[in-house]
Structures are given as structure tokens and as C-alpha cells.
Amino acid sequence: MARPVKCRRVCAMPEFREFIPAGRMLGDEYIELRVDEYEAIRLIDYLGLSQEEAAAGMEVSRATIQNMYEAARKKLAAALVEGCLLYTSDAADD
């Protein structure tokens, strides 16, 4: 049986929920970035926090923030390289 997902602290929902590459339209293929993944990117890349500081801010372990950060970066890279729409969902866990 899988361990239940611990609540993750997110300071604020993203102001912009969709990024659409030029020439694409809503309804095209998209990549979904979860809110907790967005928050990991915001804390580490945008605010420049260490993974330990970001983990403390989200009230999760460093291993958890590392996994969220890695997943988010792969999704961002795929969206840029493949020209897919990037959508931030409301859900923090699937």
C-alpha cells in the first residue's frame, strides 16, 4: 500500500496558468505542470533558494523537493523543445 501524500505548502497559486507557444492553439497537445512542481521551480530557480531551504518552505523533505524539481524541469524542457502548451493544474498530487 502506498504511503499517503503529505500536504505541501504553496505560497500562492500561479498568476499565469497557461503558456501557449506562438502558432499553437488551445486544444493542442499540452504538458501539465502541477502546482507543487511550479512552486519548487519558483523557489529554487526564481528565488534562488537551495533545495534544503525550498523543502523547509514547502514543509517537505529534501528528497521530496528534489523529486518535484526534477519532474518540473523535465516538463519545462519538453514544453520548450516540443513546442507544447504548458498548463498549471490545481492539483498538487495525482
N, C-alpha and C positions, 0 to 999 in steps of 0.2 A: 504494500500500500504506500502510495506516495505521500511525502510529508506535505502538510498544508502550506500554502504560500503565506508568508508573513506580510503584513501591511507595510507599504513603502511610502515614506513621506515625500510628497511633491509640493514644492512651494507654491506654484501656480500653474494652471493649465496653460498650454501654449497659446499665444495670441493668434498665431497663424497656424491653421490646421492642415492646409494643403499647399503643396508646391507643384506647379504644373510647368514642365519644360515647354519652351516655345514650340508651336506646331502640334502640341498634344491637346486632347480634349478630355473633359470629364467622361468617364465610362471606359477610357483606355485602360490598359494594364496598369496596376498600381502596386506599390510596396507599402505595407502598413508598419509604421513605427509606433510602438506602444508608448504610453505616457512616461512610464518609468525609464524606458530607454532614452527618450527625449531628455528627461531630467538628468540622467547620467552624462549625456553629451554636453548639456548646458553647464553642469557643474565642473566637469573635467576640462573640456575644450574651451568653452566660452569664458568661464570664470577663472580657469587656471588652477583649480584645486587639485590636490593629489587624490589618488584613489582612496586613501585612508580618510581624508577629510570629507570627500564626497560620500563615502559609506556612512560616516558619522552623521552627516547632514540628512541622509535618507533613512537613517536608523536601520541599516542592514549591515551584513558582514562585508569585509573587503572582497571576499571571493564572489559574493552576490553582485556587488557593483562591477567587478571585473567582467563577469559573465554578461551583465546587461550592456556594459560599454562595448564589449566585443561584438555582440549581436547588433547593436545600433550602428557601429561603424561599418559592418558588412552590409547592412541595409542601405546606408547612405552611399556607400561606394557603388552598390548595384544600381541604385536610382540614378546616380550621375553617369555611370558608364553605359547603362542600357536606355537612358532617357525615359525612365518610368515616372509616373506620378508618385509623389511621396505624400502619404496621408497619415496623420497622427490620430490614433484611436482614443476613445475614452477609457478603455480597459487597461488596467495595469498588469493584469495577468490573463492568460488564456486557458 
